[in-house]
Amino acid sequence: MQFITPKFALLFFLLISLTVLLSSCQEDELMGEVLVYENDFSAPANLSGIENGKLMVFQEDTVLGNYNNEEVTIAVTGMPSHNTVRVVIELLVHDSWDGNNTGASGPDYWFLNVDGAQLLNTTFSNSPCTPSYCIYQSYPNQYGRLNDPKTGADETDLPGLCQYADTPGWTTKYTISKLIAHTGPAISITCGDQLLQENAPSAICDESWSLSKIEVSALSVK
């Protein structure tokens, strides 16, 4: 009978581990990328193909919004041959978002759907965070995680839109980027929210959101 020595067993284990590691490190190869749709909402004509589209000015910039307990859908057609889509959204979270807080003021959800499938369901918080009091958000993770307010933000000191207008720190800007397996000639992108503010005189003045830009790119990935 032939026995496997401990040294041989260790070498065999290291060889298998190295093979698994090398195979897991192989990355998909990007063969091509085409920017199909880009909209910064700088003109009324940019509402073409947008369901429930409306424009406003925030910080001298025209944006899509503002929304409270609403959805907006962007339909993109004429997609070239591809197998993956990149969606990039610039999101502005205005005023008194309460993240994962429960009760009369939350949770405050925001979601992103593509062709009816949900890619992101999360919460945002604009609340000041101190050692004794902090209202956490889930973003950049799905709802259920606890992250500090404004985690993952691009800008955190923009003024509020309504309830905290002209007060810095009450609008937060995020860039949300998602890759989606997709092959069809058209794609539908829906952004929406479920906001709760039972004690606010005006729901949309208490908390709302808008989009400052959206990009859709068609990718060929091998």
PEVENRA-V906617 format. One record per residue. N is the residue number from 0. RES is the residue in three letters. SS is DSSP state (h for helix, s for strand, l for the rest). PSI is psi in degrees with one decimal (* if undefined). BURIAL is 1 if it has 16 or more other ideal C-beta (glycine too) atoms within 10 Angstrom, else 0. Layout:
<<N:RES:SS:PSI:BURIAL> <N:RES:SS:PSI:BURIAL>>
This chain:
<<0:MET:l:136.2:0> <1:GLN:l:125.0:0> <2:PHE:l:145.5:0> <3:ILE:l:120.6:0> <4:THR:l:154.2:0> <5:PRO:h:-37.1:0> <6:LYS:h:-42.5:0> <7:PHE:h:-40.3:0> <8:ALA:h:-40.6:0> <9:LEU:h:-43.3:0> <10:LEU:h:-40.5:0> <11:PHE:h:-43.1:0> <12:PHE:h:-42.3:0> <13:LEU:h:-37.6:0> <14:LEU:h:-45.0:0> <15:ILE:h:-42.5:0> <16:SER:h:-41.0:0> <17:LEU:h:-39.8:0> <18:THR:h:-44.7:0> <19:VAL:h:-41.5:0> <20:LEU:h:-45.0:0> <21:LEU:h:-39.8:0> <22:SER:h:-34.3:0> <23:SER:h:-18.9:0> <24:CYS:l:-7.5:0> <25:GLN:l:121.9:0> <26:GLU:l:151.9:0> <27:ASP:l:146.8:0> <28:GLU:l:125.4:0> <29:LEU:s:115.1:0> <30:MET:s:-24.2:0> <31:GLY:s:151.9:0> <32:GLU:s:131.0:0> <33:VAL:s:124.8:0> <34:LEU:s:111.5:0> <35:VAL:s:-36.3:1> <36:TYR:s:131.6:1> <37:GLU:s:128.0:0> <38:ASN:s:120.3:1> <39:ASP:l:8.6:1> <40:PHE:l:31.0:1> <41:SER:l:-6.9:0> <42:ALA:l:149.5:0> <43:PRO:h:-31.3:0> <44:ALA:h:-19.0:0> <45:ASN:h:-0.5:1> <46:LEU:h:-2.2:1> <47:SER:l:130.9:0> <48:GLY:l:10.5:0> <49:ILE:s:121.5:1> <50:GLU:s:129.0:0> <51:ASN:l:35.7:0> <52:GLY:l:138.9:1> <53:LYS:l:151.2:0> <54:LEU:s:149.4:1> <55:MET:s:171.1:0> <56:VAL:s:127.9:0> <57:PHE:s:123.9:1> <58:GLN:l:45.2:0> <59:GLU:l:22.0:0> <60:ASP:s:132.0:0> <61:THR:s:128.2:1> <62:VAL:s:165.5:1> <63:LEU:s:115.9:1> <64:GLY:s:-165.6:1> <65:ASN:s:161.5:1> <66:TYR:s:146.1:1> <67:ASN:l:118.3:1> <68:ASN:l:50.3:0> <69:GLU:l:167.7:1> <70:GLU:s:150.4:0> <71:VAL:s:135.3:1> <72:THR:s:129.6:0> <73:ILE:s:121.4:1> <74:ALA:s:123.3:0> <75:VAL:s:124.5:1> <76:THR:l:175.9:0> <77:GLY:l:32.3:0> <78:MET:l:131.8:1> <79:PRO:l:175.0:0> <80:SER:l:132.0:0> <81:HIS:l:169.1:1> <82:ASN:l:0.0:0> <83:THR:s:147.3:1> <84:VAL:s:137.7:1> <85:ARG:s:124.7:1> <86:VAL:s:125.5:1> <87:VAL:s:125.7:0> <88:ILE:s:131.8:1> <89:GLU:s:113.0:1> <90:LEU:s:133.5:1> <91:LEU:s:121.9:1> <92:VAL:s:111.7:1> <93:HIS:s:137.1:1> <94:ASP:s:-136.8:1> <95:SER:l:61.1:1> <96:TRP:l:137.9:1> <97:ASP:s:19.9:1> <98:GLY:l:-128.5:1> <99:ASN:l:3.3:1> <100:ASN:l:142.8:1> <101:THR:l:162.7:0> <102:GLY:s:-139.3:0> <103:ALA:l:-11.7:0> <104:SER:l:11.3:1> <105:GLY:s:-178.1:1> <106:PRO:l:156.7:1> <107:ASP:l:102.0:1> <108:TYR:s:148.6:1> <109:TRP:s:140.1:1> <110:PHE:s:158.5:1> <111:LEU:s:122.0:1> <112:ASN:s:143.0:1> <113:VAL:s:121.6:1> <114:ASP:l:38.7:0> <115:GLY:l:-10.8:0> <116:ALA:s:132.2:0> <117:GLN:s:124.0:0> <118:LEU:s:-31.4:1> <119:LEU:s:129.9:1> <120:ASN:s:106.8:1> <121:THR:s:-178.3:1> <122:THR:s:156.5:1> <123:PHE:l:149.7:1> <124:SER:s:129.2:1> <125:ASN:l:9.1:1> <126:SER:l:138.5:1> <127:PRO:l:144.0:0> <128:CYS:l:121.6:0> <129:THR:s:166.9:0> <130:PRO:l:-25.9:0> <131:SER:l:-14.8:0> <132:TYR:s:125.9:0> <133:CYS:l:128.1:0> <134:ILE:l:109.2:1> <135:TYR:l:159.6:1> <136:GLN:s:167.1:1> <137:SER:l:-33.8:1> <138:TYR:l:139.2:1> <139:PRO:l:12.0:0> <140:ASN:l:173.1:0> <141:GLN:l:162.2:0> <142:TYR:l:138.0:1> <143:GLY:l:-27.1:0> <144:ARG:l:157.3:0> <145:LEU:l:108.2:0> <146:ASN:s:154.1:1> <147:ASP:l:151.9:0> <148:PRO:l:139.5:1> <149:LYS:l:13.9:1> <150:THR:l:132.3:1> <151:GLY:l:8.7:1> <152:ALA:l:152.5:1> <153:ASP:l:-41.1:0> <154:GLU:s:135.7:0> <155:THR:s:-6.1:1> <156:ASP:s:19.4:0> <157:LEU:s:149.9:1> <158:PRO:s:158.3:1> <159:GLY:s:168.4:1> <160:LEU:l:-39.2:1> <161:CYS:l:-74.1:1> <162:GLN:l:-37.9:1> <163:TYR:l:37.8:1> <164:ALA:s:135.1:0> <165:ASP:l:5.4:0> <166:THR:l:114.8:0> <167:PRO:s:146.9:0> <168:GLY:s:2.6:0> <169:TRP:s:10.4:1> <170:THR:s:133.1:1> <171:THR:s:135.5:1> <172:LYS:s:131.8:1> <173:TYR:s:146.8:1> <174:THR:s:116.5:0> <175:ILE:s:120.9:1> <176:SER:s:128.8:0> <177:LYS:s:140.3:0> <178:LEU:s:132.2:0> <179:ILE:s:132.2:1> <180:ALA:s:125.3:0> <181:HIS:l:143.2:1> <182:THR:l:-9.1:0> <183:GLY:l:170.0:0> <184:PRO:l:-9.3:0> <185:ALA:l:157.3:0> <186:ILE:s:144.3:1> <187:SER:s:126.2:1> <188:ILE:s:122.0:1> <189:THR:s:127.5:1> <190:CYS:s:140.4:1> <191:GLY:s:179.7:1> <192:ASP:s:162.5:1> <193:GLN:s:95.4:0> <194:LEU:l:144.6:1> <195:LEU:l:124.5:1> <196:GLN:l:71.4:1> <197:GLU:l:-26.1:0> <198:ASN:l:7.3:0> <199:ALA:l:135.7:1> <200:PRO:l:-36.0:0> <201:SER:l:116.0:0> <202:ALA:h:-48.4:0> <203:ILE:h:-23.6:1> <204:CYS:h:-27.3:1> <205:ASP:h:-42.0:1> <206:GLU:s:138.8:1> <207:SER:s:-179.2:1> <208:TRP:s:161.6:1> <209:SER:s:167.7:1> <210:LEU:s:131.1:1> <211:SER:s:-15.5:1> <212:LYS:s:149.8:1> <213:ILE:s:138.2:1> <214:GLU:s:141.6:1> <215:VAL:s:123.8:1> <216:SER:s:142.5:1> <217:ALA:s:127.2:1> <218:LEU:s:145.4:1> <219:SER:s:114.4:0> <220:VAL:s:131.1:0> <221:LYS:l:*:0>>
